C-alpha cells in the first residue's frame, strides 16, 4: 500500500513540475483525440443526418446496432484494428502497425457510434413542426434540414463533446 501512495505522490510531483515527458505525452494524446474526433465528425454528422431524415428498410436496426456499439470495449476495437493492419492482415501492406495512424483509426472506430447515435437523437429531439413550418413557408428540403440542424446545434455539440470524452479517456500511448 505504501508503494501505491509513493507512486501517486511521484505522479503529482511530475504533473506540478510540468515534466517535459509528461507534457509531451499529454500533448500527443490530445492531438490524437482531436484528430480522431474531427475525422469521426466529418463522417458521422452527415451519416446521422441521413439516417434521421430518411426512411429506409432497416433504419431501426441500424440505430439499435449503433446504440449497442456505444459500449464496445476499447480492447475489442484494438484487436479489430490490430488484425486488419498487422502484417498478415488485409491492410498489412500499408505498414500502419504501431504508428500514430493506427491509434487514430482505432479512436475513430471507438467514437463513431457515439457521435452517430447522439446526432440522430439530437435531430430527433427537434419538433416535427419546425420542418413542416419551414416547408409550408417555401423552404426546400435542404433548407428545412439546415434549419433542423441549427435547432439541434447544442445537442449536436454535446454529441461531439461526448465523442471527444470517449477518445481522450483512452490511453493511446
N, C-alpha and C positions, 0 to 999 in steps of 0.2 A: 504494500500500500504506500509505503514511503517513496518508492521509485515513481509511482504514478504522480504523486504530488510534486516531486522534483521535476518530472517531465513537463507538467503543466506550468510550473513556475518558470522553467527554462524557455518554454514556448512563448509565454507572456513577455519575458525579457527580450527575446528576439523581435517580437512584434513592436514593442515600445521603442526599442533601439533602432527600428527601421532597417533591420539587417538587409543587405543588398540581395542576398539569395532569396529571402522571404518575399521581398518586393518583386523580384523577377518572376517568381512562381505565381504570385497573386496577379501580376500584370498579364502573364501568359494565360492564366485561367480565365481572366476577364475578357481577353481578346478572343479566346476560343468560344466563350459563351455568347458574346456579341455577334461574332461571325455566324455561329450556328443558328442563333435566333433570327438574324437577318435573312439567311437563306431559307429557313423554315417559314418565315413570314411571307416572303416572296412567293413561295409555293402554296402555303396553307390558307392565306386570306382569300385568294381567288377560288381555291378549291372549296372552302367553307361557304363562300357566297354562291357558287354554282350549285352546291348541294341544297342550300336553303331556298334559292329562288326557283329551282326546277323540280318538277315531279317526275320521277322515273321509277321503274321497277327495281326494287332492292334498296331504295333510299333508307328505309327504316333499318335494314340490315347493316348498311354502311355506317349509319350513325351509331348503332349498337356496338359494332366492332371497334369503331373509333373510340367510343367511351370505354370499352373494355381495355384498350391499349393505353389508357391513362396510367395504369398502374403496372405496366410491364417492367420487370426488374432490369436494372441497368446491366447486370451481368448477362442477361439474355440478349440484350442488344449488342453488348460487347462480343459475345460468342458468335452471334449472327454476322457482324461485321468482320470478325476475325476469319470465319470460314470463307467469306466471299473474297477478302483481299489477301489471304495467305498465299504463299507460292503455289500451292496445289489448288487454290480456288479459282473460280471463273474470272476474277479480276486481278489475279496474281501478277500478270504481266505489267500492270501499272506500278508495281513496287511501292504500294502505299503502306505496307505493314510497318508499324511503329513510327509513323510520321504524324505531324500535326493534322494533316488532311484526314487521316483515319479517325482522329478524335472528333474533328468537326463532323464527319459523316455520321459517326455514332451519335453525337449530340443532336444532329438534325433529325435522325430517326427517333430519338428519345422525346423531343419536344413537339414533333409534328402532330401527333394525335391530340395533344393538349391544345395547341393553337387552333387546329381544325375544329375540334369539337366545341371549344368555347366560343369560336367565331360563329358557328351555327347557332349555338344557344343565344349569343348576343343578338344576332339578327332575328331570331325567333321571338325575342322579347319586345320587339318593336310592334306596336299595334298595327293590324292589317289595314285599318282605316287610313293610315299615313299613305300607303301605296295607292289605295283606291282614290283618295282625295287628290293626290298628285296626278294620277292618270285622268281623272274627271276634269281637272283644270288644264289638261292639254299636254302633260308631260309624256314623253315616250318611255318605254320600258327601261332604257339605260338611265334616264334622268330620275325615274322613280327609284331605281336601285341605288343610285348615288345618294338620294335623299334618305333612304332607309339606313344606308351605311353611316351617313352623317348623324342620324338619330342614335345609332348604336355605338358611336365612336368611343365613348368612355368604357363601355362593356368590352369592346374590341381591344382597347388599350389594356384593360385588366387581363384579357386573354394573353396578350403579348408579355405582360409582366409575369404571369404565371409560367409561361414557357421559359422566360429568362430565368426565373427562380429555379425551375427544374434543371436547366442547363448549368447554372452556376453552382448548384448544390452538389454536383457530381465532381469527383476528383478525376481530372484528366491526366495529371502528371504524377 
